[in-house]
Amino acid sequence: MTHGDAPMTAPPAPARSGLGRITQTQWIVIAMVAGIALGYFFPDLPAGQKGFQASDLRVLSTIFLRMIKSLIVPLIASTLIVGIAGHGDDMKRIGKLALRSIIYFELVTTLALAVGLIAVNLVKPGVGIDLSGASAKEGADLATNHATFSGVIEHTVPTSFFDAAAKNEVLQIVFFVIIFAVALSQVQGEGKRFLLSFCEAVSEVMFKFVNIVMYYAPIGIGAAIAVTISKSGLGVLKNLALLVGTLYGALIVFVVCVLIPIAILFKVPVKRFLLAVKEPWLIAFTTASSEAALPLAMERMEQLGVPKRIVAFVLPTGYSFNLDGTTLYLALASVFTAQAAGIDMPISTQLVMMLTLMLTSKGVAAVPRASLVVLSGAIAQFNLPLQAIAVILGVDALMDMARTSLNVVGNCLATVVMAKVENDFGTRDVPLADAIAGEPLRVPSVQTPESV
């Protein structure tokens, strides 16, 4: 091109028409509506009766969740290794990030407990609920599985990385990978260059993997909603509408009175943040699975401007220690149990129960039906009727959707806040393996959430 030539520009992308103009988020919403309709018109049939029922679609939602789970380990491991070893992080720097994160987690989850406690005492959703026809068996079974604080700490350390990877034990994977990455940062020579190049390539491939899996998301999400409505039905809301409504209302109050002020205090770009988390939130809400939203949440937070090392540390760790929605639910459900049993529980006893819940709810994300396990343990400890668990189980799927989706939003916000505290928000990651090899740095473009 000569000096006088005009610069060459890429031809404009052809305008999308028809179904191509529907965004990924809109497809997910359409799938949700279709799932609700399928679940309502094709409920579970009585035993022995044959015919189509919406719960037959469970295989479609299971496939989606399995695909998501299959990419969690390589995504977290590669991203965290590149983020820590590539930047030469030492244990002191990681320790500071860990300490700040834990302090933040504790403060926010304490506020979640307070909001739940205030809501349940103001609305009193348990008053008038009849527990006489409910069975205590479910609660008794769950209460025997509760985790101890020492057990949680011990569970953090893996006996084998491959065993932890096979079971998707996120906290154990993070523990192992942090030590591995710090050790790698102390190595010099060809071995370090090779491993960093390999992990960086794996990280890039896994984010492309996430994009491919997300094409299937509307099908998996629609099926998950259909199965939930088919089994529980909309009629179950009639008797426990006040309990479900209190939880949803309290979660909204928590977002407005806690999360938004935190975002403003730390100068988080709220509009861009909301655009970034809308799809992870939708996935978590419709599947009631934090794991299902994790890969996309990591991708969106990186696009927002949070460095790899902070995303790959804070998000997975928050899945065990920063469960805002679950914590609020536990506060509400435990006092609901006392109200339903007609027990007048003084505020002092409620505060002791909240302290117990705050300690026992940490690090139990890997426990099946973790929130019900913790709740059953607390109810048994304070001699409250375990029949309440059977009542709550009737609407637990609907409440699980709400609390899980808030867990994801709260952890995404924690990731941005930690980046702000570390003065690393908006910094662009560079191909670190190239830098180590002495090659010119190539700064990749960062896609903003608005263009996603």
Residue, then its C-alpha position, 0 to 999 in steps of 0.5 A: m500500500t502506497h503512502g497515498d492509499a486509503p487504509m483497507t477496511a474489513p467488509p461489514a458483517p452481513a445483517r442477521s435476519g429472521l431467527g438469526r436476530i434472536t440473541q442467546t439470552q432471548w433464546i434462553v427466555i423463550a426456552m424457559v417459557a416453553g419449559i413452563a408450558l410443557g411442564y404444566f400441560f404434561p405433568d407427571l402421570p400417576a404410577g402405572q399410567k403410560g404416556f408422555q410427561a415433561s419429566d421425560l425430558r430430563v435427559l436433555s438437561t442432564i446432557f447440558l449439565r454433564m457438558i458443563k461439568s466436563l470443562i470446569v476442571p481444565l478451565i479453572a486449572s489452566t486459567l489459574i496456572v497462567g494467571i499466577a505463574g505467568h505473573g510471577d505471583d508468590m505466596k505473599r501476594i496470593g495470601k493477600l488476595a485470599l485474606r481480602s476475599i475471605i474478609y469480604f465473603e464473611l462480611v457479605t454473608t453476615l449481611a445476608l443472614a441479617v436480611g433473611l432474619i429480618a424478613v422472616n420475623l417481619v413477614k412470619p411465613g411459618v405462622g399457620i403452617d400445619l406440620s402434623g401430616a409431614s414426615a420427619k424421615e427426610g429431615a432425619d436422613l439429611a441431619t445425619n450428613h451435616a459437615t463439621f468445620s474441621g471436616v470442611i478444612e480437611h476436605t479442602v486438601p485433596t488426596s489426589f488431584f485426579d480424584a478431585a478432578a474426577k469428582n469436580e471438587v472445585l475447592q480441592i482443585v483450586f488448592f492444588v493448582i495454587i501450590f502448583a502455579v506458585a512452584l511453577s513460577q519459581v522454575q526457570g528455563e524451557g520447562k516453564r515456557f512449555l507449561l505456560s504455553f500449554c496452559e495458555a492454549v488450553s485456557e483459550v480452547m476451553f473458553k471456545f468450548v464454553n461458547i460451543v456448549m452455550y449453543y445447546a443451553p436453551i435446550g438444556i435449560g428449557a428441559a430443566i424447567a419443564v422437569t421442575i414444573s412437571k414434578s412440583g406443579l404450580g399448585v404447590l405454590k398455593n400453600l407455601a406462597l408466602l414462604v417462597g414470596t418472602l425468600y424472593g422478596a428478601l433476595i431482592v432487598f439484599v441486592v438493592c440494599v447490599l450488593i448495589p451499594i457495594a458496587i457503587l462504593f467500589k466504583v464497579p461499572v454497574k451497567r456493564f456488570l449487569l450485562a456481563v452477568k445476565e446470562p450466567w444468572l439466567i443459567a443458574f436460575t433455570t438449572a438451579s446449578s452454580e456449576a452450570a453457570l461457572p464457565l460462562a461467568m469466568e468468561r464474562m468476568e474476564q471480558l469485563g476486565v478482571p485479570k485471569r488470576i483473580v477470576a480463577f481464584v475468587l469465583p471458584t473459592g466463592y462457590s464454597f465460602n460466599l453463598d449469599g443466596t443460600t445463607l439468606y435462605l438458611a436464616l429464613a428457613s430455620v426461623f420458618t421452622a420454629q414459626a410453623a411449630g408454634i415455638d416462640m424463639p427469642i432473638s438471642t436464640q435466633l442469633v446463636m442459630m445464625l452463628t451456627l449456620m454461618l460456620t456450618s454453611k462454609g465449604v459445603a458446596a460439594v455436599p449433595r443438597a448442601s443447604l438442606v443438609v445444613l438446615s437439617g443439622a441446625i434444626a436437629q441441634f436446636n430441637l426443632p421439628l424435622q417435619a418442616i424439612a418435608v414441607i420445605l421440600g415441596v417448594d425447594a426447587l423453586m427456592d433453589m433457583a432463586r438462591t443459586s442465581l444470587n450466589v452466582v451474581g454475588n460471586c461475580l461482584a466479589t470478583v470485580v470488587m477484588a480486582k478493584v481492591e488489587n488495582d487490577f481492574g481493566t488491565r489486559d492479560v498478555p500472552l505470558a509464555d511469549a514474553i518469557a520466550g523473548e518474543p514480542l508481546r501481542v496484546p489481545s483485544v478484550q471483548t466488552p459485554e455490550s458486544v457479546 
